[in-house]
Amino acid sequence: MKVAVINSGSSSLKFKLFDMSSGEVLYAVLVEHIGEKNSPMKTHHDALESIDVDLSSIDVIGHRVVHGGEEFNEPTIVDDEVIRKIEELTHLAPLHNPANLEGILVSKQKAPNTTQIAVFDTAFHSKMPQVAYLYALPYEMYEKHKIRRYGFHGTSHSYLLKECALLLKKETKELNIITLHLGNGASACAIENGVSIDTSMGFTPLEGLVMGSRCGDIDPAIVLYMQRDLGFSVKKIDEVLNKKSGLLGICNSSDIRDILQRDDDKSKLAIDMMVRRVKKYIGSYMALLGRVDAIVFSGGIGENSVYIREKIMNNDLGGETPVFVIKTDEELEIARQCLSF
């Protein structure tokens, strides 16, 4: 069976075509700079048109959708009602869901008779207990407005769990592990008996670890101070927290490869801040889980930087706990989930 996966981001589109009987990647392409100035790719429709594959000849097309809210907690066949609900969730992921939805709409136009399935980043975390996903805000904020922790990078954490189980020769339901997806966007996940029980990203992908340009955890009163005392608009605050903070905010670069080659104090500080935050999450998740069968590193930084991994795991953090580096494959995980129900 041939399964295509369309991962339609805000300014990029990843496409992979799998032969699921063999696991072979038949075709793969990454289209970047969609909608940017001087780019020939103005829309995701343009990007899909550039892909040399007849979508109508494929058995199943899987789509990554970042935010499924509380509505979607498993792979879902896309119909008009599902499209409407994804659109309604746009306010929870304004940078991602519209792009995901555009990929779906173009794909359905080009292959109207092909089964199309949405796989949601938030779904893997949907079994978190209420004590983990609620914020200590008035309960009506959750009841009326669905303000809660959702978590993201779910397809990556799910893939890492399964691959770790293969390495340890155990069933996923037997495992307590900590997975670390460390890239320009980064998140940690505590997995107990194969289920996500806590994760560092929250209501949005802004919470948690220090990232390339996102601040991660901060005192929420800072936002009030920026608005009230500094006169920042909501748009300006959003830009600062999401696009001008993190590693970029500290040392003027969000590229870990560039930062590691520098020898200045701010670059060293940025690395130390990122590492310290990861260690804090690992420590807290070890306390929650009690028994930890493995710690798994993935993502561009987690997979490729020995230096960062060693800084995180120094002082015998984790003791005798096995530490694995696993190259994540979100598109393969989406393809597998498309056939799992």
Buried (B, 14 or more C-beta within 10 A) or exposed (E): EBBBBBBBBBBBBBBBBBEBEEEEBBEEBEBEEBBEEEBEBEEBBBBBEEBEBEBEEBEBBBBBBBBBBEBBBBBBEBEEEBBEBBEEBBEBBEBBBBBBBBBBBBBBEBBEEBBBBBBBBBBBBBEBEEEBBBBEEEEEEBEEEBBBBBBBBBBBBBBBBBBBBEEBEBEBEEBBBBBBBBBBBBBBBBBBEBBBBBBBBBBBBBBBBBBBBBBBBEEEEEBEEBBEEEEBEEEBBBBBBBBBBBBBBBBBBBEBEEBBEBEEEBBBEBBEBBBEBBBBBBEBBBEBBEEBBBBBBBBBBBBBBEEBBEBBBEEEBBEEBBBBEBEBBBBBBBBBBBBEE
